Amino acid sequence: MHRQPHETLFACTQDTMLASYSHKRSETVVILSIMHDQPDINSHMETKKPYTIFDYNSAKGVVDTFDQLVSSYTCARRTNRWPMLLFCFLLDTAGVNAFVAFNITNPDWKNHSGSRRLDKRRLFLLDVCEGLVQERVERRARKRHISRWPKVASAMSAL
């Protein structure tokens, strides 16, 4: 079924709205929104797009930025096990979110002349990793018999 260009059909419930917008005669965009509950169209423009499309377009840049941050430093590895993929995605998401929150509260952290945004994130992730393993390293260093392998034992005792 072909509709007229710039025609919008709405289906609304109490807290959900489905909008079907015909961009061209043969192109239809369908958006489900829980943010909008009224069928609002921007009638000031020639295209008469629903506001849900404007909100979607304004927020999709954030997803691209997130993907860029995750791809630069990720813990994901090639695997066929979906639980492992999910776990790595959650770790990557937690790393990005923690860095954003930390950077907002500490904007001058590691601000040096050669620092770049990705460099600061790398340094932050290294600090987090070191903080997570520090207690375990100290506990192993206090043991008399650290390892069966002499090289590992001498390296741990040097710590």
GIKAVEN-V645572 format. One record per residue. N is the residue number from 1. RES is the residue in one letter. SS is DSSP state (A for helix, B for strand, O for the rest). PHI is phi in whole degrees, 0 to 359 (NA if undefined). PSI is psi as a letter, one per 20 degrees, with the letter a starting at -180 (* if undefined). Layout:
BEGIN
N:RES:SS:PHI:PSI ; N:RES:SS:PHI:PSI
END
This chain:
BEGIN
1:M:O:NA:p ; 2:H:O:262:p ; 3:R:O:251:r ; 4:Q:O:292:q ; 5:P:O:298:q ; 6:H:O:66:k ; 7:E:B:258:p ; 8:T:B:235:p ; 9:L:B:245:q ; 10:F:B:238:q ; 11:A:B:226:o ; 12:C:B:238:q ; 13:T:O:242:a ; 14:Q:O:297:h ; 15:D:O:229:j ; 16:T:O:221:q ; 17:M:B:225:p ; 18:L:B:247:p ; 19:A:B:241:p ; 20:S:B:242:o ; 21:Y:B:250:p ; 22:S:B:266:o ; 23:H:O:287:g ; 24:K:O:234:a ; 25:R:O:298:h ; 26:S:O:250:j ; 27:E:O:244:p ; 28:T:B:233:p ; 29:V:B:248:p ; 30:V:B:245:p ; 31:I:B:231:p ; 32:L:B:256:p ; 33:S:B:228:p ; 34:I:O:258:i ; 35:M:O:276:h ; 36:H:O:254:q ; 37:D:O:232:j ; 38:Q:O:239:p ; 39:P:O:283:n ; 40:D:O:257:p ; 41:I:B:239:p ; 42:N:O:281:n ; 43:S:O:277:i ; 44:H:O:283:h ; 45:M:O:262:r ; 46:E:O:292:h ; 47:T:O:283:i ; 48:K:O:51:l ; 49:K:O:281:q ; 50:P:B:289:q ; 51:Y:A:295:h ; 52:T:A:298:h ; 53:I:A:290:h ; 54:F:A:297:g ; 55:D:A:295:g ; 56:Y:A:297:g ; 57:N:A:296:h ; 58:S:A:288:h ; 59:A:A:261:i ; 60:K:A:288:i ; 61:G:A:294:h ; 62:V:A:295:h ; 63:V:A:294:g ; 64:D:A:296:g ; 65:T:A:295:g ; 66:F:A:299:g ; 67:D:A:299:h ; 68:Q:A:294:g ; 69:L:A:296:g ; 70:V:A:293:h ; 71:S:A:290:h ; 72:S:A:287:h ; 73:Y:O:222:o ; 74:T:O:233:q ; 75:C:O:258:j ; 76:A:O:291:q ; 77:R:O:231:r ; 78:R:O:288:p ; 79:T:O:204:q ; 80:N:O:262:j ; 81:R:O:267:o ; 82:W:A:294:h ; 83:P:A:297:h ; 84:M:A:292:g ; 85:L:A:298:g ; 86:L:A:296:g ; 87:F:A:298:g ; 88:C:A:295:h ; 89:F:A:297:g ; 90:L:A:294:h ; 91:L:A:296:g ; 92:D:A:297:g ; 93:T:A:296:g ; 94:A:A:297:h ; 95:G:A:295:g ; 96:V:A:293:g ; 97:N:A:297:g ; 98:A:A:295:g ; 99:F:A:295:g ; 100:V:A:297:g ; 101:A:A:296:g ; 102:F:A:294:g ; 103:N:A:292:h ; 104:I:A:290:g ; 105:T:A:278:h ; 106:N:O:230:m ; 107:P:O:292:h ; 108:D:O:263:j ; 109:W:O:294:p ; 110:K:O:51:k ; 111:N:O:275:o ; 112:H:O:235:r ; 113:S:O:298:h ; 114:G:O:265:j ; 115:S:O:280:q ; 116:R:O:242:r ; 117:R:A:300:g ; 118:L:A:292:h ; 119:D:A:296:g ; 120:K:A:297:h ; 121:R:A:293:h ; 122:R:A:298:g ; 123:L:A:296:h ; 124:F:A:297:g ; 125:L:A:296:h ; 126:L:A:296:g ; 127:D:A:297:g ; 128:V:A:296:g ; 129:C:A:298:g ; 130:E:A:297:h ; 131:G:A:295:h ; 132:L:A:287:h ; 133:V:A:261:i ; 134:Q:A:302:g ; 135:E:A:297:g ; 136:R:A:295:g ; 137:V:A:297:g ; 138:E:A:295:h ; 139:R:A:295:g ; 140:R:A:291:h ; 141:A:A:290:h ; 142:R:A:282:i ; 143:K:O:287:q ; 144:R:O:290:g ; 145:H:O:262:n ; 146:I:O:282:g ; 147:S:O:206:q ; 148:R:O:283:h ; 149:W:O:269:p ; 150:P:A:299:h ; 151:K:A:295:g ; 152:V:A:293:g ; 153:A:A:297:g ; 154:S:A:290:h ; 155:A:A:292:g ; 156:M:A:291:h ; 157:S:A:289:h ; 158:A:A:292:h ; 159:L:O:290:*
END
